[in-house]
Amino acid sequence: MRTGAIAAGALSFGPAFWAEALAAPASIGPGPYGPLGTPDTNGIALPEGFTARMIARGGVPVEGTGYVWHVFSDGAATYATPDGGWVLVSNSETPTPVELGPVLGQPGGGGASAIRFRADGSIADAYRILSGTSSNCAGGSTPWGAWLSCEEIDDGLVWECDPLGEREAVARPALGAFEHEAVCVDPRRGHVYLSEDNGAGGFYRFKPTRKGDLSEGRLQIARAGRRGFVEWLPVPDPSASSTPTREQVPGATRFKRGEGIWFDSGFVYLATTGDSKIRAYNTRKRKITPVYDPGRLTDPPLSDVDNVTVSGSGDLFVCEDSGGADGIDIGVITPKPKREVARFLKLSGPAHGDPETDASSEATGVIFDPSGSRMYFASQRALGAGAVYEVTGPFRT
């Protein structure tokens, strides 16, 4: 599927986050943007010089359009368009069928939507790009301008979508049937890396028969050995017709809820919510090592790590799945030489739920626009049905 859009960051527009062997995970520091200020009217605390605005709210028409935004926004990506604008794509982590959808005037649960922006940042349109699927959690962009939407259910599939909404979405069963979370693509080799949101999930690699064609190829699962060196083993039955993919290969390494995943400059960054770790897989050396390990820190600033993205400056931004009692964070881990981890923003207050109950929200879908000057993210259950925000300010580029 070739589209008229270009995925932001698809060609590794950021410098390598970790350009040498990882000697030790990141340490706590002040970060590049300084301390957080007081929460704004949206319950978002940001460093000095940054502001946030809501651009979409679940169950409510997107401003300037008649399109009712989906419920529970999750993974996201942005795409440059020929007119100088861009498209923001966002998943809906709701099951199908869903009782909440008809109440909010929606055609059902799951799927993905898009917002198209003009060159000046104003909203030009909003529309649906994927329907009839279930629990679309995260996903990832491709170098050829497609959006890969992942279903987080037992037999979930990856769906290849057109961010412009001009072509029908296509299921890609060759990438396996499992609790898909996120996906990223190595643009040079064409390999696709996938995470699985399961307490004993696998870390997968898909080698397409033809680069850029996801209709056929080999699905593999990682087995990490001594000192983190990874062996990729074939999954006999990607359809999981009788046995889950993660259980088909003896000795496959178990990851505690693989969630966010991102490719940049030869490295794949994998976040696992179950142990709050972030690991980096060096595709050249075939070695996986820790980037962020809260077990090595006193009072670590991030927990329940989820969606991740690398900015144009090489900073790794990290969403919290649920966070602590004081709110939900998006953190930033800087590249060498400092290698520091700090909070970038905090969500708090009644709009973002009660962290002590199931009504608590989570930060999802952190991504930058093609210029790297605007950040987008969602508070998945903000105001009951979720909201998407845009942050502007002096981002390092």
C-alpha positions as CSV (number, residue, x, y, z in Angstrom):
1,M,0.0,0.0,0.0
2,R,1.6,3.2,-1.2
3,T,0.0,6.5,-0.1
4,G,0.5,10.2,-0.8
5,A,1.7,10.8,2.8
6,I,5.1,10.5,4.3
7,A,5.5,9.2,7.8
8,A,7.2,11.6,10.2
9,G,10.4,10.0,11.4
10,A,10.1,7.0,8.9
11,L,13.6,7.6,7.7
12,S,15.1,8.0,11.2
13,F,15.0,11.8,11.3
14,G,16.5,11.8,14.8
15,P,20.1,11.0,15.6
16,A,20.9,7.7,17.3
17,F,19.6,7.8,20.8
18,W,22.3,5.4,22.0
19,A,25.3,5.4,19.5
20,E,27.4,2.9,21.4
21,A,27.2,-0.1,23.6
22,L,25.0,0.6,26.6
23,A,27.2,0.7,29.6
24,A,24.3,1.5,32.0
25,P,20.7,2.6,32.0
26,A,19.8,6.3,32.3
27,S,20.1,8.1,35.6
28,I,17.8,10.7,37.1
29,G,18.4,14.3,36.2
30,P,16.7,17.6,35.7
31,G,16.1,17.0,32.0
32,P,16.5,19.5,29.2
33,Y,13.3,21.5,29.8
34,G,13.4,22.2,33.5
35,P,10.8,21.8,36.3
36,L,7.0,21.5,35.7
37,G,4.7,24.5,36.3
38,T,1.2,24.4,37.7
39,P,-1.5,22.4,35.9
40,D,-3.4,24.4,33.2
41,T,-7.2,24.3,32.7
42,N,-6.8,20.8,31.1
43,G,-5.0,19.4,34.1
44,I,-1.6,19.4,32.3
45,A,1.5,20.6,34.0
46,L,4.3,21.6,31.5
47,P,7.7,23.2,31.7
48,E,8.0,27.0,31.2
49,G,7.4,28.1,27.7
50,F,5.1,25.2,26.7
51,T,1.4,25.3,26.2
52,A,-1.3,22.6,25.5
53,R,-4.6,22.7,23.7
54,M,-7.3,20.0,23.2
55,I,-7.8,19.1,19.6
56,A,-10.2,16.1,19.9
57,R,-12.5,14.6,22.5
58,G,-14.2,11.2,22.4
59,G,-17.8,11.4,21.4
60,V,-17.6,15.0,20.3
61,P,-17.2,16.4,16.7
62,V,-13.7,17.5,15.9
63,E,-13.7,21.3,15.7
64,G,-14.6,22.6,12.2
65,T,-15.7,19.2,11.1
66,G,-18.8,17.0,11.4
67,Y,-16.8,13.9,12.4
68,V,-17.4,12.5,15.9
69,W,-14.1,11.5,17.4
70,H,-13.6,8.0,18.5
71,V,-13.5,6.8,22.1
72,F,-10.3,5.9,24.1
73,S,-7.5,7.2,21.8
74,D,-4.3,5.2,21.9
75,G,-1.3,4.8,19.5
76,A,-0.7,7.5,17.0
77,A,1.5,8.7,14.1
78,T,1.9,11.8,11.9
79,Y,2.3,12.1,8.1
80,A,3.4,15.0,6.0
81,T,1.1,15.9,3.1
82,P,2.1,17.6,-0.2
83,D,0.4,20.8,0.7
84,G,2.7,21.5,3.6
85,G,0.2,20.2,6.2
86,W,0.1,16.9,8.0
87,V,-2.2,14.1,9.2
88,L,-2.5,12.8,12.7
89,V,-3.7,9.1,12.9
90,S,-5.0,7.7,16.2
91,N,-6.3,4.3,17.3
92,S,-9.4,3.5,19.3
93,E,-8.8,1.0,22.1
94,T,-12.5,-0.1,22.4
95,P,-13.9,-3.6,21.7
96,T,-16.4,-4.5,19.1
97,P,-19.3,-4.6,19.6
98,V,-19.3,-1.8,22.2
99,E,-22.2,-0.4,24.1
100,L,-20.5,3.0,24.5
101,G,-20.2,3.6,20.8
102,P,-23.9,4.0,19.8
103,V,-24.4,6.2,22.9
104,L,-21.8,8.6,21.6
105,G,-23.1,8.4,18.0
106,Q,-20.3,6.2,16.8
107,P,-20.5,3.3,14.3
108,G,-18.9,0.8,16.7
109,G,-15.7,0.2,18.6
110,G,-12.1,-0.2,17.7
111,G,-10.6,1.1,14.4
112,A,-8.7,4.3,13.8
113,S,-9.4,7.9,12.8
114,A,-7.4,10.8,11.4
115,I,-7.2,14.6,11.6
116,R,-5.8,16.5,8.7
117,F,-4.1,19.8,9.5
118,R,-3.3,22.7,7.2
119,A,0.2,24.1,7.0
120,D,-0.7,26.8,9.6
121,G,-1.8,24.1,12.1
122,S,-5.5,24.7,11.7
123,I,-7.8,21.6,11.3
124,A,-9.0,21.0,7.8
125,D,-10.8,17.6,8.2
126,A,-11.3,14.5,10.3
127,Y,-12.4,11.1,9.2
128,R,-12.4,7.3,9.8
129,I,-9.6,5.1,8.2
130,L,-10.4,1.8,9.9
131,S,-13.6,0.2,11.1
132,G,-15.0,-3.1,12.2
133,T,-11.9,-4.1,14.3
134,S,-11.5,-4.5,18.0
135,S,-9.3,-3.0,20.8
136,N,-6.9,-1.2,18.4
137,C,-4.2,-0.3,20.9
138,A,-1.0,1.0,19.5
139,G,0.6,0.4,16.1
140,G,3.2,2.2,14.0
141,S,4.0,4.0,10.8
142,T,5.8,2.6,7.7
143,P,8.4,4.2,5.5
144,W,5.9,4.0,2.6
145,G,3.3,6.1,4.3
146,A,0.9,3.5,5.7
147,W,-0.4,3.2,9.3
148,L,-0.2,-0.2,10.9
149,S,-3.0,-0.6,13.5
150,C,-2.7,-3.4,16.0
151,E,-5.6,-5.3,17.7
152,E,-4.8,-6.1,21.3
153,I,-6.9,-9.3,21.6
154,D,-6.0,-13.0,21.6
155,D,-6.4,-13.4,17.9
156,G,-5.6,-9.8,17.0
157,L,-4.3,-8.8,13.6
158,V,-2.2,-6.0,12.2
159,W,-4.2,-3.8,9.7
160,E,-2.4,-1.7,7.0
161,C,-4.3,1.6,6.6
162,D,-4.1,4.6,4.4
163,P,-3.7,7.8,6.6
164,L,-5.5,9.8,3.9
165,G,-8.5,7.6,4.0
166,E,-8.5,7.0,0.2
167,R,-7.9,3.2,0.3
168,E,-9.5,0.4,2.2
169,A,-7.6,-1.0,5.2
170,V,-6.1,-4.5,4.6
171,A,-5.5,-7.2,7.2
172,R,-1.9,-8.6,7.3
173,P,-2.2,-12.1,8.9
174,A,1.4,-12.9,8.0
175,L,2.4,-10.7,10.9
176,G,0.8,-13.2,13.3
177,A,-2.4,-13.5,15.3
178,F,-1.8,-12.5,18.9
179,E,-2.2,-9.6,21.4
180,H,-0.6,-7.1,19.2
181,E,0.5,-3.8,20.8
182,A,2.9,-1.8,18.7
183,V,5.0,-2.2,15.5
184,C,8.0,-0.4,13.9
185,V,9.8,-0.9,10.6
186,D,13.5,-0.8,9.9
187,P,13.5,1.2,6.6
188,R,16.9,-0.1,5.4
189,R,16.3,-3.8,5.9
190,G,12.6,-3.8,5.7
191,H,12.2,-5.9,8.9
192,V,9.1,-5.3,11.0
193,Y,9.4,-5.5,14.8
194,L,6.3,-6.2,17.0
195,S,5.5,-6.2,20.7
196,E,2.9,-8.3,22.5
197,D,0.9,-7.0,25.4
198,N,0.8,-10.2,27.5
199,G,2.5,-10.9,30.8
200,A,4.5,-13.7,29.1
201,G,4.5,-12.1,25.6
202,G,7.1,-12.3,22.9
203,F,9.3,-9.8,21.0
204,Y,8.8,-10.5,17.3
205,R,10.4,-9.8,13.9
206,F,8.8,-10.2,10.5
207,K,11.0,-10.6,7.5
208,P,8.9,-9.9,4.4
209,T,9.5,-11.9,1.2
210,R,9.6,-8.5,-0.6
211,K,10.7,-5.4,1.1
212,G,7.7,-3.1,1.8
213,D,5.1,-5.9,1.1
214,L,3.5,-7.3,4.2
215,S,1.4,-9.9,2.5
216,E,3.9,-12.7,3.0
217,G,7.1,-13.4,4.8
218,R,8.6,-15.1,7.9
219,L,7.5,-14.4,11.5
220,Q,10.2,-14.9,14.1
221,I,10.4,-14.6,17.9
222,A,13.3,-13.5,20.0
223,R,15.4,-15.7,22.3
224,A,17.8,-13.5,24.3
225,G,20.9,-15.3,25.5
226,R,24.0,-14.4,27.5
227,R,24.9,-10.8,27.6
228,G,21.7,-9.9,25.7
229,F,22.6,-11.4,22.3
230,V,19.4,-12.3,20.4
231,E,18.6,-15.3,18.3
232,W,15.6,-15.0,16.0
233,L,13.6,-18.3,15.8
234,P,10.8,-19.1,13.3
235,V,7.2,-19.2,14.5
236,P,5.7,-22.4,13.0
237,D,2.1,-21.2,12.8
238,P,1.7,-17.4,12.8
239,S,-2.1,-17.9,12.6
240,A,-2.0,-19.5,16.1
241,S,-4.7,-21.9,15.0
242,S,-4.1,-24.2,17.9
243,T,-1.2,-22.8,20.0
244,P,-0.5,-19.1,20.9
245,T,2.5,-17.8,18.9
246,R,4.4,-17.1,22.2
247,E,4.2,-20.7,23.2
248,Q,5.2,-22.3,19.9
249,V,8.9,-21.9,20.2
250,P,10.7,-23.5,23.3
251,G,13.1,-21.1,25.0
252,A,11.6,-17.9,23.5
253,T,12.2,-15.0,25.8
254,R,9.2,-13.8,27.8
255,F,8.7,-10.1,28.1
256,K,6.3,-8.7,30.8
257,R,3.7,-6.9,28.7
258,G,5.6,-5.6,25.7
259,E,4.0,-2.2,24.7
260,G,5.7,0.8,23.1
261,I,8.2,0.2,20.3
262,W,10.1,2.5,18.1
263,F,12.9,2.3,15.5
264,D,15.6,4.9,15.2
265,S,19.0,4.8,13.5
266,G,19.6,1.1,13.8
267,F,18.0,0.7,17.3
268,V,14.6,-0.7,18.3
269,Y,13.3,0.6,21.6
270,L,10.9,-1.7,23.5
271,A,9.0,-0.7,26.6
272,T,7.6,-3.4,28.9
273,T,4.9,-2.2,31.3
274,G,5.0,-5.2,33.6
275,D,8.5,-4.4,34.9
276,S,8.6,-0.7,33.8
277,K,11.8,-1.3,31.7
278,I,12.8,0.1,28.4
279,R,15.3,-1.9,26.3
280,A,17.2,-1.1,23.1
281,Y,17.8,-3.7,20.5
282,N,20.9,-3.0,18.3
283,T,19.9,-4.4,14.9
284,R,23.5,-4.6,13.7
285,K,25.0,-6.3,16.8
286,R,21.8,-8.2,17.5
287,K,22.0,-7.3,21.1
288,I,19.3,-6.1,23.5
289,T,20.3,-4.0,26.6
290,P,18.5,-1.8,29.2
291,V,17.9,1.9,28.6
292,Y,15.7,2.6,31.6
293,D,15.5,0.3,34.6
294,P,13.6,1.7,37.7
295,G,15.1,-1.1,39.8
296,R,18.5,0.6,39.7
297,L,17.1,4.1,40.7
298,T,16.0,5.6,44.0
299,D,12.5,7.1,43.5
300,P,12.4,6.5,39.7
301,P,10.4,9.2,37.9
302,L,8.6,6.8,35.5
303,S,6.5,3.7,36.1
304,D,4.3,1.5,33.9
305,V,6.1,2.6,30.8
306,D,4.0,2.4,27.6
307,N,4.1,4.2,24.2
308,V,7.5,5.7,23.2
309,T,8.8,8.0,20.4
310,V,12.2,9.5,19.5
311,S,12.2,13.2,18.8
312,G,14.3,15.0,16.2
313,S,16.9,15.8,18.9
314,G,17.2,12.1,19.8
315,D,15.3,12.4,23.0
316,L,13.2,9.4,23.9
317,F,9.7,10.4,25.1
318,V,7.8,7.9,27.3
319,C,4.1,7.6,28.2
320,E,3.0,6.1,31.5
321,D,0.3,3.5,31.4
322,S,-1.3,4.5,34.7
323,G,1.4,6.3,36.8
324,G,1.2,6.9,40.5
325,A,-1.1,8.5,43.0
326,D,0.1,12.0,42.1
327,G,-0.8,11.7,38.4
328,I,0.3,10.4,35.0
329,D,3.6,11.4,33.4
330,I,5.2,11.6,30.0
331,G,8.9,11.4,30.6
332,V,12.0,12.2,28.5
333,I,15.3,10.3,28.4
334,T,18.1,12.2,26.9
335,P,20.8,10.7,24.6
336,K,24.5,10.6,25.6
337,P,26.6,12.0,27.1
338,K,24.2,12.8,30.0
339,R,21.6,10.0,29.6
340,E,19.2,11.4,32.0
341,V,15.5,10.6,32.7
342,A,13.1,13.3,33.8
343,R,9.4,14.2,33.7
344,F,8.3,16.3,30.8
345,L,4.6,16.7,31.6
346,K,2.1,15.5,34.2
347,L,-1.7,14.8,33.9
348,S,-3.7,15.3,37.1
349,G,-7.0,16.3,38.5
350,P,-10.6,14.9,38.0
351,A,-10.5,15.2,34.2
352,H,-7.9,12.4,34.0
353,G,-9.6,10.0,36.4
354,D,-8.9,8.6,39.8
355,P,-5.5,6.7,39.9
356,E,-6.9,4.6,42.8
357,T,-9.8,3.2,40.7
358,D,-10.4,1.7,37.3
359,A,-11.5,5.1,36.1
360,S,-7.9,6.3,36.0
361,S,-6.6,7.4,32.6
362,E,-3.3,6.7,30.9
363,A,-1.0,8.7,28.6
364,T,-0.9,7.3,25.1
365,G,0.2,8.0,21.5
366,V,3.0,10.4,22.1
367,I,4.2,11.6,18.7
368,F,5.7,14.7,16.9
369,D,4.5,16.5,13.8
370,P,6.8,16.3,10.7
371,S,8.6,19.5,11.8
372,G,9.3,18.2,15.3
373,S,7.8,21.4,16.8
374,R,4.5,20.1,18.0
375,M,3.8,17.1,20.2
376,Y,0.6,15.1,20.2
377,F,-0.6,12.7,22.9
378,A,-3.8,11.4,24.3
379,S,-5.2,11.0,27.8
380,Q,-7.1,7.8,27.1
381,R,-10.0,8.2,29.5
382,A,-9.9,12.0,30.0
383,L,-13.4,13.4,30.6
384,G,-14.8,9.9,30.4
385,A,-14.2,9.1,26.7
386,G,-10.6,10.3,26.1
387,A,-9.0,13.4,24.6
388,V,-6.1,14.2,22.3
389,Y,-3.9,17.2,23.0
390,E,-1.3,19.3,21.1
391,V,1.8,20.7,22.9
392,T,3.8,23.5,21.5
393,G,6.9,25.2,22.8
394,P,10.7,25.3,22.5
395,F,11.3,21.6,21.7
396,R,14.9,20.6,21.0
397,T,15.3,19.8,17.3
